[in-house]
Amino acid sequence: MDSTPLPPKGETIGATRKRRLRTLIALPIAALVLTGCNEPAFWAKPGVTTTSKQTFHLWQGFSIAAVIIGAFVLLLIAYAVLRYRRKGDTIPKQTQYHIPLELAYTIIPIVIVFALFAATVVVENKVTAEPTPSTTINAYAFQWGWKFKVANSNAVIVGQTTQSPMFEMPVGTDVRFHLNSLDVVHGFYIRAFNFSRYAQPGVDNTFTFHAEQTGTYFGQCTQLCGLYHAYMWFRVKVVTQAQYQAWLAEFNTPEGARTAEAAALATASQLNPGVPVNPSNTTGEH
């Protein structure tokens, strides 16, 4: 005996199938809307700077667009498989040259690509913008350490292999960086800033950070640069303006001058090819 349920009175079998398909599509969408969940992060974090958050939102937009487009394509594939599947010896009707449909699936992807490109350009222009800074910091990478010098001050921080030098920068203001390498190509990366740049010999890479919250954040070299690449760490401490000025004042003393001199000597020693790496050297880490 045939156990196939009959459609409701006055409704054809085809209409019943379409109604069930709409229900299957609407149920997960309704469940998602009713949960009131926040916009997903897709395993990324917004970071603590203005540009890191803009980059994060761009990533969110790209990921959401990918999910929507992917789901739509899968639904179209499933519809085609079920609607036009072969039934017995009957071959489904073959259709060619559907001009409106062909125009739609050509123009819509082009519009999507242009929209994603435009969003990328807007965010990249914000990341690479160079507003007038309140502070300038010169950063130098070398095998295998970092040197940070605050412009127009005596503040110099150097850390060699296995050390983690820490410098400070003020919160809520634009800080300009000049990034250089003293030997080979290195990578400058601060995870909480969602930011990475090459440090290249003879090339002055400039960029600006505007930190929105205080804290101590981890940085590292991300370009394989030799034996101790994995130990090229540094830290950046974002502090209030008053704390930053107090930190700079520490270098305007005889002891601070000696620290800066020791840092310069340690950097020169590290760059001397005839001197082996010596992590215990006095480097002026403050």
Protein Blocks (a to p, Z undefined) as FASTA:
>chain_A
ZZbdcddehiafklmmmmmmmmmmmmmmmmmmmnopacdekhpaebjbfklmmmmmmmmm
mmmmmmmmmmmmmmmmmmmmmmmgcehjbccdddehilklmmmmmmmmmmmmmmmmmmmm
mmmmmmmpccddfbdcdddddddddddddehiabdcdddehiacdddddehiacdddddd
fkbacddddfklopacdddehiacddddddfbecddddddfbdfbjklmmmccddddddf
klmmmmmmmmmcfklmmmmmmmmmmmmmmmmmkbccdfkbcehiZZ
